[in-house]
Amino acid sequence: MSRRSEPQRSRRKARDDDGELPRYTVGVVADRVGVPVATLRSWNLRYGVGPSGHSPGRHRLYSEADIAVVQLTRELIGEGVNPGSAARSALDAVVPSESDAASLVASAFNLDVASAGRQLDRYLRHFGVVDTWEQLVRPAYSAIESLQREGEGCIDVEHALSWTVSRSLQRLPITPDEAPSIILACSEDEAHSLALEALRAALGERGRGALMLGADVPRAALIDAIERRPQPATVVLWSQTPQTADIAAAKAVIKADAQLMAGGPGWTSARLPKTATRVESLHAALQSLTRS
């Protein structure tokens, strides 16, 4: 890539306010950009260049943002960059829409975890963990939950999306920290660890390490982890439902001289110890944990 072209390519956007609206067939894009249809389909399949959401039986329609990625990929390949690297650079250079949960939901309902993963990775690179969580992931789950309340049988969709989000978050670097003072754990019998995955990744973006213990952490194991820390620990204990809001575990954490932050809707009506802190959102947890 030439040095002269780098600044103008650093962050490209679609040409109009509806840049993420799918409207162009692959044939139209091929004529417009000068790339054969077969090549466009190969780039979409192999590298994620092109539409991220697709419904069976329907044509993949390109948006202006998709076309911008195609154009930049073609330019980079013309300069001698190999196709895979060119595609990655182009995807990184073109800023996606900040609110495209519908596309993520469409990929999830098609069980197209590859497309969903590419979309999540792009959002994480451009907007970071908190904005991706608040503007993409949570709205997608809200849409799925609404359909479930209406009788739609889409538990498989929810699980596929959870796995995909978790995988994208886990690809983000782990901040080096030999003895992190922050411990992230789900209460015993609690399997919903995705919010803690997001918190771990968001802390990493801010240079803070955290020990992730994950789902279904026995009370004794949590206390052991606290006692292995050479410094006072802060424990974020997650509970999704009232059934997993373990007050005994909360008290044991405090008794072990650790600071307790209770996260998740499971704690809403629980009578927590006075020294415990409730956190209602990812943003609030980050503020509390990075205050010092």
N, C-alpha and C positions, 0 to 999 in steps of 0.2 A: 504493500500500500504506500502511495506517495505521501510524503509529509504535508505537501500542499493541500491534499484533499482531506486530511484527517479532521481539522477543526470544523469544516462545514458538515461533516458526516457525524459529528459526535453525538447529536441527539436530534434525529429527524422526526417530524410529525406528519400525519396525513394532511392532505391538501385542503380539507374542509372540516367543518364542525361535525359532520356525520362520517368521519373517517373510519369508524369501526362498523358501519352498516354494510352487511354482505349484499352485494348487488351485481357482481360481474362473474360470468361463467369463465371457465378455464380457457375456452377458445378466445373469448374477448381479451383476456389478459395476455394470452400468447401473441395475439396480433398487436396489442398495444406496446408490449415490452420487447417483443422480438425474441422470445424464447419458445421453443417447440412445446406443444401440449404434453408430450411424453416426458420431457425434462421437468416441466412444472409439477407433474404428478409424482415424479421420482423425488424431487426436492421436498414436496409435501410429505411423502411417506417416510423418507429417510432422515430429514433434518427438521421437519416442522415448519418449513417455509410455506406459508399459505394459510388457508382457513383452519382454525383450531377446532371448531364445532362442526359436526356433520350428522345429518339424520338419514337413516337408511332409505334408499329409494329416491333420494333427492340429490340434485347436483351440488357439488361444493361451490359456494359462491364466495368470491374474493371481495374484500373491502379495500378502500384506498390505503389503509394501513398495511394490509397484506401485500398490496402491489408495491408499496414503498420498500418492503423487505425484499421482494423479488427483484426489483430494480437494483438495489444496492448489492444483492448477492451476485447478480450478473456482472455489475461493474467490477467487483472485487475479483471474480474469477477471470475477467478480462485482463486484470493487472497481474495475474499469475498466482493468486491465492487458491489453494485447493478448495474444492466445493464444500467440504465439511466445515473448515475454518471460516470460509466466506459466509456460510449460512449463520454460524454462531455470531460472527461479528455484526451481520446485518440485523439479526434478531435483537442483539444488545443495543444497536444504534437507534432503532425505531421505537419510540415510546408508545406503549399500548394505552388503550382507554383505561381510566381509573375506575370505571364501574361497568364491568361486563360479566356480572355473575350469571346472566342467562346463558352465555356461551359455555361457562364452566358446568352449569347444570345440564346442558344439552350433552356435553361430552360424558358426564357422569351417567346419564340415563342410557346412553349408548354403550356404557361400560368401556368407553374408550379412554383408558387411563393414560395412554401415551400422549394424546392431545391435551388432556386435562393437566398432566404433569408439565408439558411444555408451556402451557399458559401460566401455570403457577410459578414456574421458574422465571419466566419473563417478568411477571409482576414483582417477584421478590427482588430481582436484580435492579429494577427501575425504581420501585417505591418502598422497598424495605418490608420488614416483617409486620409491623403494626398496621400500616396502611393496607397491605395485602390481606391481613386477617379481618380488618374492619370493613373494607370496601369490596372484598371479593369472597372470602371464605365464609364469613358469617351470613351475608345475604344469600349465598348458595344454600347453606344449611337451612336457613329460614324458609326458603322456597320448597325444599324437600320436606321439611316438617309440616308445612301447610298442606302439601299433597297427601302426606300420611294421615293427617287429621280428617281429610276428605275421603279417606278410604283407599287411597292409592297404595298398592303393595310394592313399596320401593325400599325395603330394608337392605336389599342387595346393593342398591345404588348408594345408599348412605355409607355402607361399609367400604365399597370400592372407592368412594371419594375420600373417606377417612384415611385409608391406606395411602392414597395418592398424595394427600396433603402432608401426611407424616413423612413420606419418603422425600418430598421436596424440602421440608424443613430440616430433615436429618442430613441432607446434602450440604447444608450451610456449615461453615467451619466451626469446630469446637474451640473456644478460647482457651489457650494454654493457661492452666492454673493448677499447681500441684496440690493445693489444699483449699478448694473453694469454700467460702463460708455460707454459700446459698445452697440449700438442698431442696429439690423439687420431687414431690412424691404424691401419689394418689393414696387415699385411705384404703384400708383393707377391704377387699371385695369390690373396689371401684376400678372399672376397666377403662374409663374414658380419660385418656392421658393426653389428648391432642392439644388442649389448651396449655398444658405444661410444656409440650414440645414447642409451641409458639413462643412461650415465655423464655425458654432456654435459648432459642434462636435470636430473639429480640435482645436479650441480655448480651449475647455474643456480639451483636452489631455495635453495642456500646462498650465493648472491651471488658465485659464482666463474665467471669467463669461461673458455672453452676454444676452441681452434681445432680444428674438426672437418675432417679431411682425408678421412675415409670409407674406402671399400673400395679394395683393390688399389693401394696407394700405392707407386710405384717408389722404390727406395732413394735414388736421386739427388734425387728430388723431396722426400723427407722431410728430407734433409740441407739442401736449399735452404731449407725452411721453418724449420728450426732456426736457420740463419744469418741469417734475416731478423728474428729476435727481438732486441730491444734488451737483453734480460736473459737469464740462464741459463734454459733450457727444461727442462721435465719431459715426457718422451714416454711415452705409454701405447701400446704396440705390441701389437696383437691378432693372435693366431693360433689358429684353430679346430682345425687338424689338424697332425700332425708334418710333413707335406709343405710347409706354409707357414711353419714356424718358421725364419725366416731368421736364422741366427747372424751372418752377415756384416753384415746390417742392424743387428742389436743392437750389434755392435762398432763400427760406423760412427757410431751415435747417441752412444755413450760417447766416441768419439774426437772428436766435434764438441762436447765439453764439455756435453752434456746428460745429465740423469738419466734412466735407463731404468726403466720399469715394464713388465714382461712380463705380459700378460693373456691368458687363454684356455687351453683344455686342450692346445693344440698345443705348448706349452712344457714340458709335464710332464716329459718325459725329456730335454729339451735341456740341453746344458752351457753355461749362460749365463755371461757375465763376472761376477766376484765382486761388482762394484759394482751389478749389476742387482738389482731387487726383483721378486719374483713376487707377483702379486695373484690370489687365488683366487675373489673374489666382488666384487660391486658395492659392498657395505658396506666391505670391506677397502680397495678402491681409493679410496673416498671418504675414509676415515679417513686414509690416507696423503697424499692430495692436499690435504686441508683442515687438516692438523695445524698448519701455521704460520699 
